[in-house]
Amino acid sequence: MPSYGPYKNFKTGREAVDAAPKTGISVIIVGAGIGGLTCAVECALAGHGPITVYESVKKFARLGDTIGIMPNAGSIKIWRYDGVHIVDQIMVPLKAHDGETAEEIQQREEQEKQLRENPAFDAHRGDLHQVLLDYAVSVGVEVKQGINVSAYEETATGASVIINGERHTADLVIGADGVKSKAREIVLGYVDAPKSSGYAIYRAFFDGDLIRKDPLIAHLVEDHVDQRNVFLFPDCHFICAGVKDTKEFSWVMTHKDEADVTESWTAPGKIEDALKVASGFCDIVKHVIAATPPDGLLDWKLVYRDPLPTWVSPQGRIALLGDAAHPFLPTSIQGASQSMEDGATISQVLRLAGKEDVPLALRSYQDIRYDRVRNTQLLGEQVRNTWHKPRDWDNIDPESVKLPHSPALFGHDATAHAIAEFPAAAERVRDRFSMKDVKEVEPAKDAPMDVGGATAAVAIAA
């Protein structure tokens, strides 16, 4: 049983849901990705329901590579209630070693406690997704797969999705359907075309033994200890890491891409093409790429979108979440974490506003989240530009290229922040427009740099 958190007296998420005061707010979520499932679980824990998630994929497969979950997402309560501690299904425990001193044992135990209370870890995307999916079902969320939503509708009293010509209605609809979101069109009132970021990324995930076989790169999986290594080159960076005690291995390589933007962002990658990109790189990188099995590589175009003027539909019954609202560059290492913060925020503002004020809740969600999300996006752009800018490549100061660790970013508790900020956000929403005849939500401003409850600098070393 967890010994911390707002539901510390419950052994499972199901117990917490059963005990929560019921709001009667029905929720439809389109998209069973990490953000959508997080939102579903958080809404269940907050007492909302029924909650239905529609997903177009008929059956999930273990695809993709690693995904980083940062402490700001780890503080969200979904990680804590499944009877055996949900994080234990993902994280590899810290290893004790022979001859540990009493001080070292104490330090390791304290670190384990901190990681469990505010987890930060790498996981295979498929593993994390399956844990979330199982957890959502366990707390009463209905997840329907192989379902294509063809249209969205809203009235002053509810929102609907159209499936095979039939209307399915709830108090609100959350569009968590990713960068190709159909919900975005009804929210914006027009089709929002993607733009190229100017970069593409190779992504690979395979058996760690393939690295162990090559003496030149075997040190990357030495002693079965997971480690992450970053290699910087002109207008390119390469990151590789062991996963699950190096049983598995992943790498990504972000590089310049001048191809035209299309709506097809992912395709099988060719090892020989990746080796061409890395032709001037060090031998370690080349050997890692060469060790990759042909079916273990994807080539993914990094498509970007300008910040949306609003995430909420004109009548306030449909809202966007995660990549549907704010896609991130991988260098932010925050895409999944920010979508999880979205879900936690939505669950709380709905609880605080109540069933009669769903539009106020969703507009307050945007008000609370908009600046933090935008400035975290900018942080990813800054990191990429810092890593890729011209420099003396033979004499790089490691401090100048470290990822920024802003306390305002990583120390953020989205649930507590939503509860604290809702009264002021709701008042701002009421002041900005009349609830009776809303034509368009006024977006939050794009400054200053604020990724938490207070203004915080996000500049990184040059």
C-alpha positions in Angstrom: 0.0 0.0 0.0 1.4 3.4 -0.8 2.4 5.4 2.3 2.0 8.8 0.6 -0.3 10.7 -1.7 -3.9 11.9 -1.4 -5.2 8.3 -1.6 -2.6 6.6 0.6 -5.3 4.6 2.5 -6.4 2.8 -0.6 -4.8 -0.4 -1.8 -5.9 -0.1 -5.4 -7.1 2.5 -7.9 -10.5 0.8 -8.0 -10.9 1.4 -4.3 -10.1 5.1 -4.7 -12.6 5.4 -7.5 -15.4 3.7 -5.6 -14.8 6.0 -2.6 -14.6 9.3 -4.6 -17.7 11.5 -4.5 -19.5 11.2 -7.8 -19.8 14.3 -10.1 -22.1 12.7 -12.7 -19.9 14.3 -15.5 -19.8 11.9 -18.5 -16.6 12.0 -20.5 -15.7 10.8 -24.0 -12.0 10.7 -24.9 -10.9 10.1 -28.5 -7.4 8.5 -28.5 -6.1 5.9 -26.2 -2.5 7.1 -26.2 -0.5 8.0 -23.0 -2.3 11.3 -22.7 -5.8 10.0 -23.4 -5.4 7.1 -21.0 -4.0 9.3 -18.3 -6.9 11.7 -18.6 -9.3 8.8 -18.4 -7.7 7.4 -15.2 -7.5 10.8 -13.6 -11.1 11.6 -14.4 -12.1 8.2 -12.8 -10.1 9.0 -9.7 -11.8 12.4 -9.5 -15.3 10.8 -9.5 -16.3 11.5 -13.0 -18.1 9.0 -15.2 -19.1 7.2 -17.2 -15.8 7.5 -19.1 -15.4 6.1 -22.6 -12.3 6.0 -24.7 -12.5 5.4 -28.4 -9.3 4.3 -30.2 -8.9 3.6 -34.0 -6.2 0.9 -33.5 -7.8 -2.5 -33.3 -5.0 -4.1 -31.3 -2.0 -2.5 -29.8 1.4 -3.9 -30.6 4.7 -3.4 -28.8 6.0 -0.8 -31.2 8.4 2.1 -30.9 11.4 2.8 -28.7 12.0 4.4 -25.3 10.0 7.2 -23.8 11.1 9.5 -20.9 8.8 10.2 -18.1 10.0 13.2 -16.1 9.3 13.9 -12.3 6.6 16.5 -13.2 4.6 13.6 -14.7 5.7 11.2 -12.0 4.0 13.3 -9.3 0.6 12.5 -10.9 -1.3 10.1 -8.7 -2.0 7.5 -11.4 1.4 6.0 -10.8 0.6 5.1 -7.3 -2.5 3.0 -7.0 -2.8 -0.5 -8.5 -2.1 -2.7 -5.5 1.5 -3.5 -6.4 2.5 0.1 -7.1 2.1 0.9 -10.8 5.7 2.2 -11.1 7.1 -1.2 -10.2 5.8 -2.6 -13.4 8.0 -0.1 -15.4 11.1 0.8 -13.3 14.1 -1.3 -12.8 15.0 -1.3 -9.1 18.3 0.3 -8.0 20.9 -2.4 -7.5 22.6 -3.1 -4.3 26.3 -4.0 -4.6 28.7 -6.0 -2.5 30.4 -4.2 0.3 27.9 -1.3 0.6 28.6 0.9 3.6 25.7 1.9 5.9 25.9 5.4 4.4 25.6 4.0 0.8 22.7 1.8 1.8 20.9 4.8 3.3 21.6 6.9 0.2 20.3 4.2 -2.1 17.1 3.7 0.0 16.5 7.4 0.0 16.9 7.6 -3.7 14.5 4.7 -4.2 11.9 6.5 -2.0 12.3 9.7 -4.1 12.0 7.8 -7.3 8.8 6.0 -6.1 7.2 9.2 -4.9 8.2 11.3 -8.0 9.3 8.8 -10.6 11.5 9.7 -13.5 12.4 6.9 -15.8 12.8 5.6 -19.3 10.4 2.8 -20.5 9.6 1.1 -23.8 6.6 3.0 -25.2 4.7 -0.2 -25.6 5.3 -1.4 -22.0 4.2 2.0 -20.6 1.1 2.1 -22.8 0.0 -1.4 -21.8 0.4 -0.6 -18.0 -1.8 2.5 -18.5 -4.3 0.6 -20.6 -4.7 -2.2 -18.0 -4.9 0.4 -15.2 -7.6 2.4 -17.0 -9.7 -0.8 -17.4 -9.2 -1.7 -13.8 -10.7 1.6 -12.6 -13.8 1.2 -14.7 -12.9 3.1 -17.9 -14.5 1.6 -21.0 -11.9 1.4 -23.8 -13.3 0.6 -27.2 -10.7 -0.2 -30.0 -11.0 -0.3 -33.7 -13.4 2.6 -33.6 -13.1 5.5 -36.1 -14.6 8.8 -35.1 -15.7 10.5 -38.3 -17.0 13.8 -36.9 -17.5 15.9 -33.7 -20.5 18.0 -32.7 -21.4 20.2 -29.7 -24.4 22.0 -28.3 -24.7 24.2 -25.3 -25.4 21.2 -23.1 -23.1 18.5 -24.4 -20.7 17.1 -27.1 -20.9 14.2 -29.4 -18.8 12.0 -31.7 -20.1 10.3 -34.8 -19.2 6.7 -35.3 -20.6 4.7 -38.2 -23.3 7.3 -38.6 -24.4 7.1 -35.0 -24.2 9.9 -32.4 -22.5 9.2 -29.0 -23.0 12.0 -26.5 -21.4 13.0 -23.2 -21.0 16.2 -21.2 -17.7 16.8 -22.9 -15.3 15.3 -25.5 -11.6 15.3 -25.2 -9.6 15.1 -28.4 -6.5 13.2 -27.5 -6.1 11.9 -31.1 -2.5 13.1 -31.7 -0.8 15.3 -34.3 -3.3 14.3 -37.0 -6.3 15.3 -34.7 -9.7 15.5 -36.3 -11.0 17.3 -33.2 -8.6 20.2 -33.9 -10.7 21.3 -36.9 -13.9 21.8 -34.9 -12.0 23.6 -32.2 -10.3 25.9 -34.6 -12.9 26.2 -37.3 -10.4 25.4 -40.0 -7.9 22.8 -41.1 -4.5 23.4 -39.5 -1.7 22.3 -41.9 1.5 20.9 -40.4 4.9 22.5 -41.0 8.3 20.9 -41.3 10.6 21.4 -38.3 13.5 21.0 -40.7 14.5 17.8 -39.0 13.8 14.1 -39.1 14.7 11.4 -36.6 15.8 7.8 -36.9 14.5 5.6 -34.0 15.6 2.1 -33.2 14.9 -0.5 -30.5 16.3 -4.0 -30.4 17.9 -6.8 -28.3 20.8 -5.5 -26.1 22.8 -8.7 -26.9 23.5 -7.3 -30.4 25.5 -4.5 -28.7 27.2 -6.9 -26.4 28.6 -8.9 -29.3 30.7 -6.0 -30.7 33.8 -5.3 -28.6 33.9 -1.6 -29.7 30.5 -0.8 -28.3 30.0 -3.5 -25.6 30.9 -0.9 -22.9 27.5 0.7 -23.6 25.8 -2.2 -21.9 28.6 -3.1 -19.5 27.6 -4.9 -16.2 24.0 -4.8 -17.4 23.7 -1.2 -16.1 21.4 1.1 -18.1 23.1 4.2 -19.2 22.3 7.0 -21.6 25.0 8.4 -24.0 24.6 11.6 -26.1 26.8 12.3 -29.1 26.7 15.8 -30.7 27.7 16.5 -34.3 27.1 19.5 -36.7 23.3 19.8 -37.0 22.7 16.4 -35.6 22.6 14.5 -32.3 22.6 10.8 -31.5 21.3 9.4 -28.2 21.6 5.7 -27.2 20.5 3.9 -24.0 20.1 0.5 -22.4 16.7 -0.5 -21.2 15.6 -3.1 -18.5 19.2 -3.8 -17.3 20.4 -3.6 -20.9 18.2 -6.5 -22.0 17.1 -4.1 -24.7 18.8 -1.2 -26.4 17.5 2.0 -28.2 18.9 4.8 -30.1 17.7 8.0 -31.9 19.4 10.2 -34.3 18.0 13.7 -35.1 19.2 15.1 -38.4 18.4 17.7 -41.0 15.6 16.9 -43.4 14.6 19.0 -46.4 11.8 16.8 -47.7 8.4 18.3 -48.3 5.9 18.0 -45.4 3.3 15.3 -45.8 0.7 13.8 -43.6 2.7 10.5 -43.4 5.3 11.0 -40.7 6.6 7.5 -40.0 8.2 5.0 -42.4 10.5 2.0 -42.1 14.1 3.2 -42.1 17.1 1.8 -44.0 20.3 1.1 -42.1 22.4 2.2 -45.1 20.6 5.6 -45.2 21.3 6.1 -41.5 24.9 5.2 -42.0 25.2 7.8 -44.7 23.9 10.5 -42.3 26.5 9.3 -39.8 29.4 9.0 -42.3 31.5 11.7 -40.5 30.7 10.6 -37.0 32.7 8.6 -34.5 33.1 4.8 -34.9 30.9 4.1 -31.8 27.9 5.7 -33.5 28.5 3.8 -36.7 28.9 0.5 -35.0 25.6 1.0 -33.0 23.8 1.8 -36.2 25.3 -1.2 -38.0 24.3 -3.5 -35.1 20.6 -2.6 -35.7 18.5 -5.3 -37.2 16.9 -4.2 -40.5 13.3 -4.4 -39.1 14.3 -2.4 -36.0 14.6 1.1 -37.5 12.0 3.8 -38.2 12.4 7.1 -40.0 10.2 9.7 -38.5 9.7 13.2 -39.9 9.5 15.8 -37.1 6.4 17.8 -38.1 5.6 20.9 -36.1 2.7 23.2 -35.7 2.5 26.8 -34.6 0.9 27.4 -31.2 -2.9 27.1 -31.6 -5.0 30.2 -30.7 -7.3 28.0 -28.6 -7.6 24.4 -27.4 -11.3 24.7 -26.6 -14.3 24.7 -29.0 -16.6 27.7 -29.4 -19.3 26.3 -27.0 -16.8 25.0 -24.6 -17.7 21.3 -24.7 -14.7 19.9 -26.7 -11.1 20.4 -25.7 -7.7 19.2 -27.1 -5.1 17.4 -25.1 -1.5 16.5 -25.7 -0.1 16.4 -29.2 -3.5 17.4 -30.6 -3.1 20.7 -28.9 0.7 21.2 -28.6 3.2 18.8 -30.3 6.7 18.8 -28.8 10.1 18.3 -30.3 11.9 15.2 -28.8 14.6 17.5 -27.3 12.1 18.8 -24.8 11.8 15.3 -23.3 8.4 16.5 -22.2 5.8 15.5 -24.8 4.3 12.6 -22.8 4.8 14.3 -19.5 2.9 17.5 -20.6 0.1 15.4 -22.0 -0.2 13.7 -18.6 -0.3 17.1 -16.9 -3.1 18.0 -19.2 -5.1 15.0 -18.1 -4.6 15.7 -14.4 -5.6 19.3 -14.9 -8.8 18.5 -16.8 -9.9 16.0 -14.1 -9.5 18.6 -11.4 -11.1 21.6 -13.1 -14.1 19.5 -14.0 -14.5 18.5 -10.3 -14.2 22.1 -9.1 -16.5 23.6 -11.7 -19.1 20.8 -11.6 -21.5 19.3 -14.1 -23.3 22.6 -14.7 -20.2 24.5 -15.6 -18.3 22.2 -18.0 -17.4 25.1 -20.4 -15.9 27.1 -17.6 -13.9 24.1 -16.6 -12.4 23.5 -20.0 -11.6 27.1 -20.6 -10.0 27.3 -17.2 -7.9 24.2 -18.2 -6.5 26.2 -21.1 -5.9 29.2 -19.0 -4.0 27.2 -16.4 -1.9 25.2 -18.9 -1.3 27.4 -22.0 1.7 29.5 -20.9 3.5 26.5 -19.2 3.0 24.3 -22.2 4.2 26.9 -24.7 7.3 27.8 -22.7 8.2 24.1 -22.3 7.9 23.8 -26.1 10.3 26.7 -26.5 12.7 24.9 -24.1 12.9 22.0 -26.5 13.7 24.3 -29.4 16.4 26.0 -27.3 18.0 22.6 -26.4 18.0 21.5 -30.1 19.5 24.8 -31.2 22.2 24.6 -28.5 23.1 21.1 -29.4 23.2 21.8 -33.1 24.8 25.2 -33.3 28.3 25.7 -34.8 31.1 25.2 -32.2 34.6 23.8 -31.7 33.4 20.2 -31.9 36.8 18.9 -30.6 36.6 20.9 -27.4 33.0 20.9 -26.1 32.4 22.0 -22.6 29.9 19.3 -21.2 28.3 21.9 -19.0 27.3 24.0 -22.0 25.1 21.2 -23.5 23.5 19.7 -20.4 19.7 19.5 -20.4 18.2 22.3 -18.2 16.8 21.0 -14.9 14.4 23.8 -13.9 12.8 23.3 -10.5 9.7 25.0 -11.9 9.5 22.4 -14.7 10.4 19.2 -12.9 9.0 20.1 -9.4 5.6 20.9 -10.8 2.6 19.0 -9.3 -0.2 19.4 -12.0 -3.0 18.2 -9.6 -2.1 20.6 -6.8 -1.5 23.4 -9.2 -4.9 23.0 -10.9 -6.6 23.1 -7.6 -4.8 26.2 -6.4 -5.1 28.1 -9.7 -8.7 27.3 -10.6 -10.4 30.1 -8.7 -8.3 32.8 -10.4 -8.4 31.1 -13.8 -12.2 30.8 -13.6 -12.4 34.5 -12.8 -10.2 35.4 -15.7 -12.3 33.3 -18.0 -15.5 35.0 -16.8 -13.9 38.4 -17.3 -12.7 37.6 -20.9 -16.1 36.7 -22.4 -19.7 36.1 -21.6 -20.7 32.5 -21.0 -24.0 33.1 -22.8 -22.8 33.8 -26.4 -19.2 32.8 -26.8 -17.8 33.0 -30.3 -14.2 32.3 -29.7 -12.0 31.7 -26.7 -9.3 34.4 -26.2 -5.9 32.6 -26.0 -3.6 33.0 -23.1 -0.6 35.1 -23.8 2.7 33.6 -24.9 5.0 35.3 -22.3 6.7 35.5 -19.9 8.7 32.4 -19.6 6.7 30.5 -16.9 6.8 26.7 -16.6 5.5 26.5 -13.1 3.5 28.5 -10.7 6.0 31.3 -10.8 8.1 32.9 -13.5 11.3 31.0 -14.1 14.2 31.4 -16.5 14.5 28.6 -19.0 17.7 29.8 -20.8 20.4 27.2 -21.0 24.1 27.7 -21.2 25.5 28.8 -24.5 
